[in-house]
Structure formats: C-alpha cells, structure tokens
C-alpha cells in the first residue's frame, strides 16, 4: 500500500511540475510572437515614414497621415512596454523597453517639430528615432531564439 501511495504521489508531483513547465513554455512562445509582431510593425513604420514625411512638406493630408502614423507607433511602443515578459525573456524585454523609450521621445520631438512648422524629412531619417528602430530590429535575433 505504501508503495502505491509513493508511486501516486510521485506521479502527481511530476504532473504538477510538468504543468508549470508547459505554462512557462507557452508564456515564452506567446511573448516571442508578440515581440516579433511588434518588431515587424516597427520595421514597417520605419519604411513608411520617410516617404510620407517627404510628401508632408507640401501636402496637408500627408501631414495628417504622418501625425496619425506617429501617434499609432507611439501607442504601440507604449503598449508593448506594458507587456509582461516571462522571466526567461526579461533581458530582451528590458532592451526593447529601453529602445521604445527612445522611440517614444523621438516621436514626441518630431511631433513638436511638426506643430511648430520646423520639421524636416532629412532630420527624421538621421534621428535617434530611426536609430532606435534599427536597434529594436537587431534584437529580433534574440527574440527568435526565445521562440525556438
């Protein structure tokens, strides 16, 4: 009888431990997918904004669209910063949050330039905003490793 109790207790412990492992794995994969989606959106933003900024120099509709895109990206960065990362991804998440803070401040600076009429599409291309997006993109390799 004692042997059966020991076997059953051991089996229960393995199942409980296995559930935790599965939850951690699922959480890590979900985070990796969310992070990949976010980085893809940041890369798309980096591709769309320079031509839109060029067009916005002489086009009021393009300025409105540019402001909308800047606001959307700012919102996505802020939202991603609130994402709960699993322990295994905390270093990667911290790196992304640091870059997102730079992206957010770059967007805010560019929005201020638009409001005061001093925005220049060339300064946008060489800004900390785009450097930070490139840095976020370089973190993609680490994110892919989480998903494997």
C-alpha positions as CSV (number, residue, x, y, z in Angstrom):
1,X,0.0,0.0,0.0
2,X,2.8,2.4,0.9
3,X,4.4,1.7,-2.4
4,X,1.3,2.6,-4.3
5,X,1.0,5.9,-2.3
6,X,4.6,6.7,-3.1
7,X,4.0,6.0,-6.8
8,X,0.8,8.1,-6.9
9,X,2.5,10.9,-5.0
10,X,5.5,10.9,-7.3
11,X,3.2,10.9,-10.4
12,X,1.2,13.8,-9.1
13,X,4.3,15.8,-8.4
14,X,5.6,15.2,-11.9
15,X,2.3,16.3,-13.4
16,X,2.2,19.4,-11.3
17,X,5.8,20.2,-12.3
18,X,5.0,19.4,-15.9
19,X,2.1,21.9,-16.0
20,X,4.3,24.6,-14.7
21,X,6.9,23.8,-17.4
22,X,4.2,23.9,-20.1
23,X,2.8,27.2,-18.8
24,X,6.3,28.7,-18.9
25,X,6.9,27.4,-22.4
26,X,3.6,28.7,-23.6
27,X,4.2,32.1,-22.0
28,X,7.6,32.4,-23.6
29,X,6.3,31.4,-27.0
30,X,3.4,33.9,-26.7
31,X,5.8,36.7,-25.7
32,X,8.2,35.8,-28.5
33,X,5.3,36.0,-31.0
34,X,4.1,39.3,-29.6
35,X,7.6,40.7,-29.7
36,X,8.2,39.6,-33.3
37,X,4.9,41.2,-34.3
38,X,5.9,44.4,-32.6
39,X,9.3,44.5,-34.2
40,X,7.7,43.8,-37.6
41,X,5.4,46.8,-37.0
42,X,8.3,49.0,-36.1
43,X,10.2,48.0,-39.2
44,X,7.1,48.7,-41.4
45,X,6.8,52.1,-39.7
46,X,10.5,52.8,-40.5
47,X,9.9,52.0,-44.1
48,X,6.6,54.1,-44.5
49,X,7.5,57.2,-42.6
50,X,10.4,58.8,-44.6
51,X,8.4,58.9,-47.9
52,X,5.4,60.1,-46.1
53,X,7.4,62.9,-44.4
54,X,8.8,63.9,-47.8
55,X,5.2,64.2,-49.1
56,X,4.1,66.1,-46.0
57,X,6.3,69.0,-46.8
58,X,3.8,70.3,-49.3
59,X,0.6,68.3,-48.6
60,X,-1.7,68.9,-45.6
61,X,-3.3,65.5,-46.0
62,X,0.1,63.8,-45.8
63,X,0.9,65.8,-42.6
64,X,-2.3,64.5,-41.0
65,X,-1.4,61.0,-42.1
66,X,2.1,61.4,-40.8
67,X,0.8,62.6,-37.4
68,X,-1.6,59.7,-37.3
69,X,1.2,57.2,-38.0
70,X,3.5,58.7,-35.4
71,X,0.7,58.5,-32.8
72,X,0.0,54.9,-33.7
73,X,3.6,53.9,-33.4
74,X,3.9,55.7,-30.1
75,X,0.8,53.9,-28.8
76,X,2.2,50.5,-29.9
77,X,5.5,51.2,-28.2
78,X,3.8,52.2,-25.0
79,X,1.5,49.2,-25.2
80,X,4.4,46.8,-25.8
81,X,6.3,48.4,-22.8
82,X,3.4,47.2,-20.6
83,X,3.7,43.6,-21.8
84,X,4.5,41.1,-19.1
85,X,7.6,39.2,-20.2
86,X,8.3,35.7,-18.8
87,X,11.5,35.5,-16.7
88,X,13.5,33.9,-19.5
89,X,12.8,36.9,-21.7
90,X,13.2,39.7,-19.2
91,X,16.6,40.8,-20.5
92,X,15.3,41.0,-24.1
93,X,12.2,42.8,-22.9
94,X,14.3,45.3,-20.9
95,X,16.3,46.1,-24.1
96,X,13.2,46.6,-26.1
97,X,11.7,48.9,-23.4
98,X,14.9,51.0,-23.4
99,X,14.7,51.4,-27.2
100,X,11.0,52.0,-27.1
101,X,11.6,54.9,-24.6
102,X,13.9,56.4,-27.2
103,X,11.4,55.8,-30.0
104,X,8.6,57.5,-27.9
105,X,10.8,60.5,-27.2
106,X,11.9,60.7,-30.8
107,X,8.3,60.7,-31.9
108,X,7.3,63.3,-29.4
109,X,10.2,65.5,-30.6
110,X,9.2,65.1,-34.2
111,X,5.6,65.8,-33.4
112,X,6.7,69.1,-31.7
113,X,8.6,69.9,-34.9
114,X,5.5,69.3,-37.0
115,X,3.4,71.5,-34.7
116,X,5.9,74.4,-34.8
117,X,6.4,74.0,-38.6
118,X,10.1,73.2,-38.4
119,X,10.0,69.5,-39.4
120,X,12.5,68.3,-42.0
121,X,12.3,64.9,-43.6
122,X,16.0,64.6,-43.7
123,X,16.4,65.1,-40.0
124,X,13.9,62.3,-39.5
125,X,15.9,59.8,-41.4
126,X,19.0,60.5,-39.3
127,X,17.2,60.9,-36.0
128,X,17.5,58.8,-32.8
129,X,14.0,57.6,-33.6
130,X,15.2,55.6,-36.6
131,X,18.4,54.5,-34.9
132,X,16.3,53.1,-32.1
133,X,14.0,51.3,-34.5
134,X,17.2,49.7,-36.1
135,X,18.3,48.7,-32.6
136,X,14.9,47.1,-32.0
137,X,15.2,45.2,-35.2
138,X,18.7,43.9,-34.2
139,X,17.1,42.4,-31.1
140,X,14.9,40.3,-33.4
141,X,17.6,37.5,-33.4
142,X,17.3,37.2,-29.6
143,X,13.5,37.1,-29.9
144,X,13.7,34.3,-32.5
145,X,15.8,32.3,-30.1
146,X,13.1,32.6,-27.5
147,X,10.6,31.2,-29.8
148,X,12.6,28.1,-30.5
